[in-house]
Amino acid sequence: PERGSQFPSYVTPLNLAAQKNQFVIVQLLLQRGETITKPHKFDCLCQECINKNKFDQLRSAKCRLDAYRGL
């Protein structure tokens, strides 16, 4: 996590509410237009994924896992 935060920056309020089964909060956030972006496939070779994996593979994997947990 970043300094001063309990959660990493890639964990959005919607993602966190979904992971914690806070359905009322999930519904509220969805009504306000929030979304969870579906991660690219594990073997994706787009430039964005190549850069993320080159920079920090562990962070990239954790981000993907958290997104799937939220979905």
N, C-alpha and C positions, 0 to 999 in steps of 0.2 A: 504494500500500500504506500501511497505517497505520504510525505510528512504531513501530519495534522489531519489525516483522514483514516478512517477505520477500514475503508474499502479501496481497491485500486480504481483508477480513473475510468477504466473501461466497463465497470459495473454500474449500469444506469439504474435510476430509481425503479423503472419498470422491471428490469431484469431482477433486481433484488426482491421486489415485492412478489414476483412470480416464484422465485426460488423459496421464499418464506411462506408461500401459500396465503398471502394477504390478498384475497380475491376482490375485496371491496376497493382496495387501493389500485389493484391491476385494472379493474373496470374504470375507475376514475381517470387513470393515466391514459388508457386506451381512448376514452371519450375525448380527451384533450389532444389526441393525435400522436401520442407517443407510440413508438414501434421498437421491436427488437429485430435488428438486421440479421438475416440468416447468414451464417458464416460460409465462406467458400469451402469447397471440398478439400479434404486433407492433401490431396496430390495436385492442387491447383497450381498452375505455373504462370499466373498473371503477374505482372510487374509488382503490384501491391503485395501479393503473398510472398514473392521472392524477397522483396525488401524487408518485410516483417520477419521472415525466417532468418535472413542474414543478420539482422540487427539483434534479435532476441528470440530464439526458438521457444524457450520455456514460456515467456510472456505471451507469445502468439498462441501457443497451445492452451494456456490457461484462459485466454480471452475467448477462444473458440468453445471450450468446454462450458464456460459460464453462459455464453450465448445459447448453447443447446439446452442447458439446464433451465434457462428462462423460457425458452420456446416450449 
